[in-house]
Structures are given as structure tokens and as C-alpha cells.
Amino acid sequence: MKKQFNISLILLVSILLSFSLSAQKTNVSTNNTSFKLKIEKPSFSINFPAEYKMEESSDNEGLKTELYRALLGNEVYMLKYTEHSNPVVSSDNEIYMNASLQSFETGIKGTIQNSKKIKYNKIKGAEAFLSLDDKNMYVFYRVFIINKVQFQLIVISNEKEKTKNIKTFFESFKF
């Protein structure tokens, strides 16, 4: 069962990650329990519970996307951001946040168990809990659009409830 879970987890991560490896200057600091990622442009930071890797796609038609991923046991922690040049993308645009969630749900072939609008440091966002059909895995998902930058925080786990690490990961996101 654990081997099947690991294979499913690797398959899911490879579906989610269609990005090539790339190096970029980032500020990284670590302590015994977290690995801090700090980016200056766009300005944000987040603490991963394990060492993370960066993957990046090339700029494509006004979209620059980067993805950071860490594995901790049977959990995958990811932060993905996309810089939009489209002038209609705005921080209060729920259409883009909802489209992001729907696209994510379709991409992972999951089912939204529940979702809600959230506010984090005065910024509107969306949060969802998804199940991955026939895989006994779950996804905790948050999306924000801040100054035309879409941030997606994603955790894949076999837990049905947010663990301390998951809560800490989400709460450590600063912009």
C-alpha cells in the first residue's frame, strides 16, 4: 500500500510539474524545522518543512511561472507563482481565482470536497480541499492574486485534516 502511495505520489507530482530545472538567485535560510524561500521580485517568502527544489518554465506570452517543491515523508509541499501581464488580472478578481481552482482540479483529476473564500493579510483568496479519486490522497490548496501575480500553495498528503506542518506552511506565506 505504501509503495502504491509513493508511486501514485510521484506520478501526480510529475503530472503537476511540466517545468524544466533551472537555477535562480534566491535567498535561502534554514533552521532545524524549516527552509525559508525569499524572492525579491515579486516580493514574497514562505517556509517549507523540508529542503525544496526550484523548477521553472520559460516566459511564455506574458506569463512567467516558477514552481518550488519539497518532499517530507509522504507529503509534497509546493508553491507556484505566475506573473501575469494581462491588465484585467487583479487582486480582487475572483474569476481568475475560481478558474485557477477549476483548472487545478481538472489537471490533477481530483474532486473538490469543499472550498471557500478566504482573506489573508487583507488579500482575498480561495482555499479548497480536494480528494484524488482512487488514490487515497488529498490536496490542500490556496490561491491568491497579488499585484497581477497568482500564487498557488499546494500540499498533497494522505491526511484528511491539515497537519501542523501544513498549517505552518500556509501561515508562513508572506508578501
Contact map, one row per residue, 1 for C-alpha under 8 A:
1111100000000000000000000000000000000000000000000000000000000000000000000000000000000000000000000000000000000000000000000000000000000000000000000000000000000000000000000000000
1111110000000000000000000000000000000000000000000000000000000000000000000000000000000000000000000000000000000000000000000000000000000000000000000000000000000000000000000000000
1111111000000000000000000000000000000000000000000000000000000000000000000000000000000000000000000000000000000000000000000000000000000000000000000000000000000000000000000000000
1111111100000000000000000000000000000000000000000000000000000000000000000000000000000000000000000000000000000000000000000000000000000000000000000000000000000000000000000000000
1111111110000000000000000000000000000000000000000000000000000000000000000000000000000000000000000000000000000000000000000000000000000011000000000000000000000000000000000000000
0111111111000000000000000000000000000000000000000000000000000000000000000100000000000000000000000000000000000000000000000000000000000000000000000000000000000000000000000000000
0011111111100000000000000000000000000000000000000000000000000000000000000000000000000000000000000000000000000000000000000000000000000000000000000000000000000000000000000000000
0001111111110000000000000000000000000000000000000000000000000000000000000000000000000000000000000000000000000000000000000000000000000010000000000000000000000000000000000000000
0000111111111000000000000000000000000000000000000000000000000000000000000100000000000000000000000000000000000000000000000000000000000000000000000000000000000000000000000000000
0000011111111100000000000000000000000000000000000000000000000000000000000000000000000000000000000000000000000000000000000000000000000000000000000000000000000000000000000000000
0000001111111110000000000000000000000000000000000000000000000000000000000000000000000000000000000000000000000000000000000000000000000000000000000000000000000000000000000000000
0000000111111111000000000000000000000000000000000000000000000000000000000000000000000000000000000000000000010000000000000000000000000000000000000000000000000000000000000000000
0000000011111111100000000000000000000000000000000000000000000000000000000000000000000000000000000000000000000000000000000000000000000000000000000000000000000000000000000000000
0000000001111111110000000000000000000000000000000000000000000000000000000000000000000000000000000000000000000000000000000000000000000000000000000000000000000000000000000000000
0000000000111111110000000000000000000000000000000000000000000000000000000000000000000000000000000000000000110000000000000000000000000000000000000000000000000000000000000000000
0000000000011111110000000000000000000000000000000000000000000000000000000000000000000000000000000000000000110000000000000000000000000000000000000000000000000000000000000000000
0000000000001111111000000000000000000000000000000000000000000000000000000000000000000000000000000000000000000000000000000000000000000000000000000000000000000000000000000000000
0000000000000111111100000000000000000000000000000000000010000000000000000000000000000000000000000000000000000000000000000000000000000000000000000000000000000000000000000000000
0000000000000000111110000000000000000000000000000000001110000000001000000000000000000000000000000000000000000000000000000000000000000000000000000000000000000000000000000000000
0000000000000000011111000000000000000000000000000000001110000000000000000000000000000000000000000000000000000000000000000000000000000000000000000000000000000000000000000000000
0000000000000000001111100000000000000000000000000000011100000000000000000000000000000000000000000000000000000000000000000000000000000000000000000000000000000000000000000000000
0000000000000000000111110000000000000000000000000000011100000000000000000000000000000000000000000000000000000000000000000000000000000000000000000000000000000000000000000000000
0000000000000000000011111000000000000000000000000000010000000000000000000000000000000000000000000000000000000000000000000000000000000000000000000000000000000000000000000000000
0000000000000000000001111100000000000000000000000000000000000000000000000000000000000000000000000000000000000000000000000000000000000000000000000000000000000000000000000000000
0000000000000000000000111110000000000000000000000000000000000000000000000000000000000000000000000000000000000000000000000000000000000000000000000000000000000000000000000000000
0000000000000000000000011111000000001111000000000000000000000000000000000000000000000000000000000000000000000000000000000000000000000000000000000000000000000000000000000000000
0000000000000000000000001111100000011110000000000000000000000000000000000000000000000000000000000000000000000000000000000000000000000000000000000000000000000000000000000000000
0000000000000000000000000111110000111100000000000000000000000000000000000000000000000000000000000000000000000000000000000000000000000000000000000000000000000000000000000000000
0000000000000000000000000011111000111000000000000000000000000000000000000000000000000000000000000000000000000000000000000000000000000000000000000000000000000000000000000000000
0000000000000000000000000001111111110000000000000000000000000000000000000000000000000000000000000000000000000000000000000000000000000000000000000000000000000000000000000000000
0000000000000000000000000000111111100000000000000000000000000000000000000000000000000000000000000000000000000000000000000000000000000000000000000000000000000000000000000000000
0000000000000000000000000000011111000000000000000000000000000000000000000000000000000000000000000000000000000000000000000000000000000000000000000000000000000000000000000000000
0000000000000000000000000000011111100000000000001100000000000000000000000000000000000000000000000000000000000000000000000000000000000000000000000000000000000000000000000000000
0000000000000000000000000000011111110000000000111110000000000000000000000000000000000000000000000000000000000000000000000000000000000000000000000000000000000000000000000000000
0000000000000000000000000001111011111000000000111111000000000000000000000000000000000000000000000000000000000000000000000000000000000000000000000000000000000000000000000000000
0000000000000000000000000011110001111100000011110000000000000000000000000000000000000000000000000000000000000000000000000000000000000000000000000000000000000000000000000000000
0000000000000000000000000111100000111110000011110000000000000000000000000000000000000000000000000000000000000000000000000000000000000000000000000000000000000000000000000000000
0000000000000000000000000111000000011111001111000000000000000000000000000000000000000000000000000000000000000000000000000000000000000000000000000000000000000000000000000000000
0000000000000000000000000110000000001111111110000000000000000000000000000000000000000000000000000000000000000000000000000000000000000000000000000000000000000000000000000000000
0000000000000000000000000100000000000111111100000000000000000000000000000000000000000000000000000000000000000000000000000000000000000000000000000000000000000000000000000000000
0000000000000000000000000000000000000011111100000000000000000000000000000000000000000000000000000000000000000000000000000000000000000000000000000000000000000000000000000000000
0000000000000000000000000000000000000011111100000000000000000000000000000000000000000000000000000000000000000000000000000000000000000000000000000000100000000000000000000000000
0000000000000000000000000000000000000111111110000000000000000000000000000000000000000000000000000000000000000000000000000000000000000000000000000000000000000000000000000000001
0000000000000000000000000000000000000111111111000000000000000000000000000000000000000000000000000000000000000000000000000000000000000000000000000000000000000000000000000000111
0000000000000000000000000000000000011110001111100000000000000000000000000000000000000000000000000000000000000000000000000000000000000000000000000000000000000000000000000001111
0000000000000000000000000000000000011100000111110000000000000000000000000000000000000000000000000000000000000000000000000000000000000000000000000000000000000000000000001001110
0000000000000000000000000000000001111000000011111000000000000000000000000000000000000000000000000000000000000000000000000000000000000000000000000000000000000000000000011001100
0000000000000000000000000000000001111000000001111111000000000000000001000000100000000000000000000000000000000000000000000000000000000000000000000000000000000000000000001000000
0000000000000000000000000000000011100000000000111110000000000000000001010000000000000000000000000000000000000000000000000000000000000000000000000000000000000000000010001000000
0000000000000000000000000000000011100000000000011111000000000000000001110000000000000000000000000000000000000000000000000000000000000000000000000000000000000000000000000000000
0000000000000000000000000000000001100000000000011111100000000000000001100000000000000000000000000000000000000000000000000000000000000000000000000000000000000000000000000000000
0000000000000000000000000000000000100000000000010111110000000000000111100000000000000000000000000000000000000000000000000000000000000000000000000000000000000000000000000000000
0000000000000000000000000000000000000000000000000011111000000000000111000000000000000000000000000000000000000000000000000000000000000000000000000000000000000000000000000000000
0000000000000000000011100000000000000000000000000001111100000000011110000000000000000000000000000000000000000000000000000000000000000000000000000000000000000000000000000000000
0000000000000000001111000000000000000000000000000000111110000000011110000000000000000000000000000000000000000000000000000000000000000000000000000000000000000000000000000000000
0000000000000000001111000000000000000000000000000000011111000000111000000000000000000000000000000000000000000000000000000000000000000000000000000000000000000000000000000000000
0000000000000000011100000000000000000000000000000000001111100001110000000000000000000000000000000000000000000000000000000000000000000000000000000000000000000000000000000000000
0000000000000000000000000000000000000000000000000000000111110001100000000000000000000000000000000000000000000000000000000000000000000000000000000000000000000000000000000000000
0000000000000000000000000000000000000000000000000000000011111111100000000000000000000000000000000000000000000000000000000000000000000000000000000000000000000000000000000000000
0000000000000000000000000000000000000000000000000000000001111111000000000000000000000000000000000000000000000000000000000000000000000000000000000000000000000000000000000000000
0000000000000000000000000000000000000000000000000000000000111110000000000000000000000000000000000000000000000000000000000000000000000000000000000000000000000000000000000000000
0000000000000000000000000000000000000000000000000000000000111111000000000000000000111100000000000000000000000000000000000000000000000000000000000000000000000000000000000000000
0000000000000000000000000000000000000000000000000000000000111111100000000000000001111000000000000000000000000000000000000000000000000000000000000000000000000000000000000000000
0000000000000000000000000000000000000000000000000000000011110111110000000000000001110000000000000000000000000000000000000000000000000000000000000000000000000000000000000000000
0000000000000000000000000000000000000000000000000000000111100011111000000000000111100000000000000000000000000000000000000000000000000000000000000000000000000000000000000000000
0000000000000000000000000000000000000000000000000000011110000001111100000000000111000000000000000000000000000000000000000000000000000000000000000000000000000000000000000000000
0000000000000000001000000000000000000000000000000000011100000000111110000000011110000000000000000000000000000000000000000000000000000000000000000000000000000000000000000000000
0000000000000000000000000000000000000000000000000001111000000000011111000000011100000000000000000000000000000000000000000000000000000000000000000000000000000000000000000000000
0000000000000000000000000000000000000000000000000001111000000000001111100001111000000000000000000000000000000000000000000000000000000000000000000000000000000000000000000000000
0000000000000000000000000000000000000000000000011111100000000000000111110001110000000000000000000000000000000000000000000000000000000000000000000000000000000000000000000000000
0000000000000000000000000000000000000000000000000111000000000000000011111111100000000000000000000000000000000000000000000000000000000000000000000000000000000000000000000000000
0000000000000000000000000000000000000000000000001100000000000000000001111111100000000000000000000000000000000000000000000000000000000000000000000000000000000000000000000000000
0000000000000000000000000000000000000000000000000000000000000000000000111110000000000000000000000000000000000000000000000000000000000000000000000000000000000000000000000000000
0000010010000000000000000000000000000000000000000000000000000000000000111111000000000000000000000000000000000000000000000000000000000000000000000000000000001100000000000000000
0000000000000000000000000000000000000000000000000000000000000000000000111111100000000000000000000000000000000000000000000000000000000000000000000000000000111100000000000000000
0000000000000000000000000000000000000000000000000000000000000000000011110111110000000000000000000000000000000000000000000000000000000000000000000000000001111000000000000000000
0000000000000000000000000000000000000000000000010000000000000000000011110011111000000000000000000000000000000000000000000000000000000000000000000000000011110000000000000000000
0000000000000000000000000000000000000000000000000000000000000000001111000001111100000000000000000000000000000000000000000000000000000000000000000000000111100000000000000000000
0000000000000000000000000000000000000000000000000000000000000000001110000000111110000000000000000000000000000000000000000000000000000000000000000000001111000000000000000000000
0000000000000000000000000000000000000000000000000000000000000000111100000000011111000000000000000000000000000000000000000000000000000000000000000000001110000000000000000000000
0000000000000000000000000000000000000000000000000000000000000000111000000000001111100000000000000000000000000000000000000000000000000000000000000000111100000000000000000000000
0000000000000000000000000000000000000000000000000000000000000011110000000000000111110000000000000000000000000000000000000000000000000000000000000000111000000000000000000000000
0000000000000000000000000000000000000000000000000000000000000111100000000000000011111000000000000000000000000000000000000000000000000000000000000001110000000000000000000000000
0000000000000000000000000000000000000000000000000000000000000111000000000000000001111110100000000000000000000000000000000000000000000000000000000001110000000000000000000000000
0000000000000000000000000000000000000000000000000000000000000110000000000000000000111110000000000000000000000000000000000000000000000000000000000001000000000000000000000000000
0000000000000000000000000000000000000000000000000000000000000100000000000000000000011111100000000000000000000000000000000000000000000000000000000001000000000000000000000000000
0000000000000000000000000000000000000000000000000000000000000000000000000000000000011111110000000000000000000000000000000000000000000000000000000001000000000000000000000000000
0000000000000000000000000000000000000000000000000000000000000000000000000000000000000111110000000000000000000000000000000000000000000000000000000000000000000000000000000000000
0000000000000000000000000000000000000000000000000000000000000000000000000000000000010111111010010000000000000000000000000000000000000000000000001001000000000000000000000000000
0000000000000000000000000000000000000000000000000000000000000000000000000000000000000011111110000000000000000000000000000000000000000000000000001111000000000000000000000000000
0000000000000000000000000000000000000000000000000000000000000000000000000000000000000000111110000000000000000000000000000011000000000000000000011111000000000000000000000000000
0000000000000000000000000000000000000000000000000000000000000000000000000000000000000000011111000000000000000000000000000011000000000000000000001000000000000000000000000000000
0000000000000000000000000000000000000000000000000000000000000000000000000000000000000000111111111000000000000000000000000000000000000000000000001000000000000000000000000000000
0000000000000000000000000000000000000000000000000000000000000000000000000000000000000000000111111100000000000000000000000000100000000000000000000000000000000000000000000000000
0000000000000000000000000000000000000000000000000000000000000000000000000000000000000000000011111110000000000000000000000000000000000000000000000000000000000000000000000000000
0000000000000000000000000000000000000000000000000000000000000000000000000000000000000000100011111111000000000000000000000000000000000000000000000000000000000000000000000000000
0000000000000000000000000000000000000000000000000000000000000000000000000000000000000000000011111111100000000000000000000000110000000000000000111000000000000000000000000000000
0000000000000000000000000000000000000000000000000000000000000000000000000000000000000000000001111111110000000000000000000000010000000000000000000000000000000000000000000000000
0000000000000000000000000000000000000000000000000000000000000000000000000000000000000000000000111111111000000000000000000000000000000000000000000000000000000000000000000000000
0000000000000000000000000000000000000000000000000000000000000000000000000000000000000000000000011111111100000000000000000000000000000000000000100000000000000000000000000000000
0000000000000000000000000000000000000000000000000000000000000000000000000000000000000000000000001111111110000000000000000000000100000000000000100000000000000000000000000000000
0000000000000000000000000000000000000000000000000000000000000000000000000000000000000000000000000111111111000000000000000000000000000000000000000000000000000000000000000000000
0000000000000000000000000000000000000000000000000000000000000000000000000000000000000000000000000011111111100000000000000000000000000000000000000000000000000000000000000000000
0000000000000000000000000000000000000000000000000000000000000000000000000000000000000000000000000001111111110000000000000000000000000000000000000000000000000000000000000000000
0000000000000000000000000000000000000000000000000000000000000000000000000000000000000000000000000000111111111111000000000000000001000000000000000000000000000000000000000000000
0000000000000000000000000000000000000000000000000000000000000000000000000000000000000000000000000000011111111100000000000000000000000000000000000000000000000000000000000000000
0000000000000011000000000000000000000000000000000000000000000000000000000000000000000000000000000000001111111100000000000000000000000000000000000000000000000000000000000000000
0000000000010011000000000000000000000000000000000000000000000000000000000000000000000000000000000000000111111100000000000000000000010000000000000000000000000000000000000000000
0000000000000000000000000000000000000000000000000000000000000000000000000000000000000000000000000000000011111110000000000000000000011000000000000000000000000000000000000000000
0000000000000000000000000000000000000000000000000000000000000000000000000000000000000000000000000000000011111111000000000000000001111000000000000000000000000000000000000000000
0000000000000000000000000000000000000000000000000000000000000000000000000000000000000000000000000000000010001111100000000000000001111000000000000000000000000000000000000000000
0000000000000000000000000000000000000000000000000000000000000000000000000000000000000000000000000000000010000111111000000000000111100000000000000000000000000000000000000000000
0000000000000000000000000000000000000000000000000000000000000000000000000000000000000000000000000000000000000011111000000000000111100000000000000000000000000000000000000000000
0000000000000000000000000000000000000000000000000000000000000000000000000000000000000000000000000000000000000001111100000000000111000000000000000000000000000000000000000000000
0000000000000000000000000000000000000000000000000000000000000000000000000000000000000000000000000000000000000001111110000000011110000000000000000000000000000000000000000000000
0000000000000000000000000000000000000000000000000000000000000000000000000000000000000000000000000000000000000000011111000000011100000000000000000000000000000000000000000000000
0000000000000000000000000000000000000000000000000000000000000000000000000000000000000000000000000000000000000000001111100001111000000000000000000000000000000000000000000000000
0000000000000000000000000000000000000000000000000000000000000000000000000000000000000000000000000000000000000000000111110001111000000000000000000000000000000000000000000000000
0000000000000000000000000000000000000000000000000000000000000000000000000000000000000000000000000000000000000000000011111111100000000000000000000000000000000000000000000000000
0000000000000000000000000000000000000000000000000000000000000000000000000000000000000000000000000000000000000000000001111111100000000000000000000000000000000000000000000000000
0000000000000000000000000000000000000000000000000000000000000000000000000000000000000000000000000000000000000000000000111110000000000000000000000000000000000000000000000000000
0000000000000000000000000000000000000000000000000000000000000000000000000000000000000000000000000000000000000000000000111111000000000000000000000000000000000000000000000000000
0000000000000000000000000000000000000000000000000000000000000000000000000000000000000000001100000000000000000000000000111111100000000000000000010100000000000000000000000000000
0000000000000000000000000000000000000000000000000000000000000000000000000000000000000000001100000000000000000000000011110111110000000000000000011000000000000000000000000000000
0000000000000000000000000000000000000000000000000000000000000000000000000000000000000000000001001000000000000000000011110011111000000000000001111000000000000000000000000000000
0000000000000000000000000000000000000000000000000000000000000000000000000000000000000000000000001100000000000000001111000001111100000000000001110000000000000000000000000000000
0000000000000000000000000000000000000000000000000000000000000000000000000000000000000000000000000000000000000000001111000000111110000000000111100000000000000000000000000000000
0000000000000000000000000000000000000000000000000000000000000000000000000000000000000000000000000000100000000001111100000000011111000000000111000000000000000000000000000000000
0000000000000000000000000000000000000000000000000000000000000000000000000000000000000000000000000000000000000001111000000000001111100000011110000000000000000000000000000000000
0000000000000000000000000000000000000000000000000000000000000000000000000000000000000000000000000000000010000111110000000000000111110000011110000000000000000000000000000000000
0000000000000000000000000000000000000000000000000000000000000000000000000000000000000000000000000000000000000111100000000000000011111001111000000000000000000000000000000000000
0000000000000000000000000000000000000000000000000000000000000000000000000000000000000000000000000000000000011110000000000000000001111111111000000000000000000000000000000000000
0000000000000000000000000000000000000000000000000000000000000000000000000000000000000000000000000000000000001110000000000000000000111111100000000000000000000000000000000000000
0000000000000000000000000000000000000000000000000000000000000000000000000000000000000000000000000000000000000000000000000000000000011111000000000000000000000000000000000000000
0000100100000000000000000000000000000000000000000000000000000000000000000000000000000000000000000000000000000000000000000000000000011111100000000000000000000000000000000000000
0000100000000000000000000000000000000000000000000000000000000000000000000000000000000000000000000000000000000000000000000000000000111111110000000000000000000100000000000000000
0000000000000000000000000000000000000000000000000000000000000000000000000000000000000000000000000000000000000000000000000000000000111011111000000000000000011110000000000000000
0000000000000000000000000000000000000000000000000000000000000000000000000000000000000000000000000000000000000000000000000000000011110001111100000000000000011111000000000000000
0000000000000000000000000000000000000000000000000000000000000000000000000000000000000000000000000000000000000000000000000000000011110000111110000000000001111000000000000000000
0000000000000000000000000000000000000000000000000000000000000000000000000000000000000000000000000000000000000000000000000000001111000000011111000000000001110000010000000000000
0000000000000000000000000000000000000000000000000000000000000000000000000000000000000000000000000000000000000000000000000000001111000000001111100000000111100000000000000000000
0000000000000000000000000000000000000000000000000000000000000000000000000000000000000000000000000000000000000000000000000000111100000000000111110000001111000000000000000000000
0000000000000000000000000000000000000000000000000000000000000000000000000000000000000000000000001001100000000000000000000000111000000000000011111000011110000000000000000000000
0000000000000000000000000000000000000000000000000000000000000000000000000000000000000000001000001000000000000000000000000011110000000000000001111100011100000000000000000000000
0000000000000000000000000000000000000000000000000000000000000000000000000000000000000000111110001000000000000000000000000001100000000000000000111111111000000000000000000000000
0000000000000000000000000000000000000000000000000000000000000000000000000000000000000000011000000000000000000000000000000010000000000000000000011111111000000000000000000000000
0000000000000000000000000000000000000000000000000000000000000000000000000000000000000000011000000000000000000000000000000000000000000000000000001111100000000000000000000000000
0000000000000000000000000000000000000000000000000000000000000000000000000000000000111110111000000000000000000000000000000000000000000000000000001111110000000000000000000000000
0000000000000000000000000000000000000000010000000000000000000000000000000000000011110000000000000000000000000000000000000000000000000000000000001111111000000000000000000000000
0000000000000000000000000000000000000000000000000000000000000000000000000000000011110000000000000000000000000000000000000000000000000000000000111101111100000000000000000000000
0000000000000000000000000000000000000000000000000000000000000000000000000000001111000000000000000000000000000000000000000000000000000000000001111100111110000000000000000000000
0000000000000000000000000000000000000000000000000000000000000000000000000000011110000000000000000000000000000000000000000000000000000000000011110000011111000000000000000000000
0000000000000000000000000000000000000000000000000000000000000000000000000000111100000000000000000000000000000000000000000000000000000000000011100000001111100000000000000100000
0000000000000000000000000000000000000000000000000000000000000000000000000001111000000000000000000000000000000000000000000000000000000000001111000000000111110000000000000000000
0000000000000000000000000000000000000000000000000000000000000000000000000011110000000000000000000000000000000000000000000000000000000000001110000000000011111000000001000000000
0000000000000000000000000000000000000000000000000000000000000000000000000011100000000000000000000000000000000000000000000000000000000000111100000000000001111100000000000000000
0000000000000000000000000000000000000000000000000000000000000000000000000111000000000000000000000000000000000000000000000000000000000000111000000000000000111111000000000000000
0000000000000000000000000000000000000000000000000000000000000000000000000110000000000000000000000000000000000000000000000000000000000001110000000000000000011111000000000000000
0000000000000000000000000000000000000000000000000000000000000000000000000000000000000000000000000000000000000000000000000000000000000000110000000000000000001111111000000000000
0000000000000000000000000000000000000000000000000000000000000000000000000000000000000000000000000000000000000000000000000000000000000000010000000000000000001111110000000000000
0000000000000000000000000000000000000000000000000000000000000000000000000000000000000000000000000000000000000000000000000000000000000000000000000000000000000011111000000000000
0000000000000000000000000000000000000000000000000000000000000000000000000000000000000000000000000000000000000000000000000000000000000000000100000000000000000011111111100000000
0000000000000000000000000000000000000000000000000000000000000000000000000000000000000000000000000000000000000000000000000000000000000000000000000000000000000010111111100000000
0000000000000000000000000000000000000000000000000000000000000000000000000000000000000000000000000000000000000000000000000000000000000000000000000000000000000000011111110000000
0000000000000000000000000000000000000000000000001000000000000000000000000000000000000000000000000000000000000000000000000000000000000000000000000000000000000000011111111000000
0000000000000000000000000000000000000000000000000000000000000000000000000000000000000000000000000000000000000000000000000000000000000000000000000000000000100000011111111100000
0000000000000000000000000000000000000000000000000000000000000000000000000000000000000000000000000000000000000000000000000000000000000000000000000000000000000000011111111110000
0000000000000000000000000000000000000000000000100000000000000000000000000000000000000000000000000000000000000000000000000000000000000000000000000000000000000000000111111111000
0000000000000000000000000000000000000000000001111000000000000000000000000000000000000000000000000000000000000000000000000000000000000000000000000000000000000000000011111111100
0000000000000000000000000000000000000000000000000000000000000000000000000000000000000000000000000000000000000000000000000000000000000000000000000000000010000000000001111111100
0000000000000000000000000000000000000000000000000000000000000000000000000000000000000000000000000000000000000000000000000000000000000000000000000000000000000000000000111111100
0000000000000000000000000000000000000000000011100000000000000000000000000000000000000000000000000000000000000000000000000000000000000000000000000000000000000000000000011111110
0000000000000000000000000000000000000000000111100000000000000000000000000000000000000000000000000000000000000000000000000000000000000000000000000000000000000000000000001111111
0000000000000000000000000000000000000000000111000000000000000000000000000000000000000000000000000000000000000000000000000000000000000000000000000000000000000000000000000001111
0000000000000000000000000000000000000000001110000000000000000000000000000000000000000000000000000000000000000000000000000000000000000000000000000000000000000000000000000000111
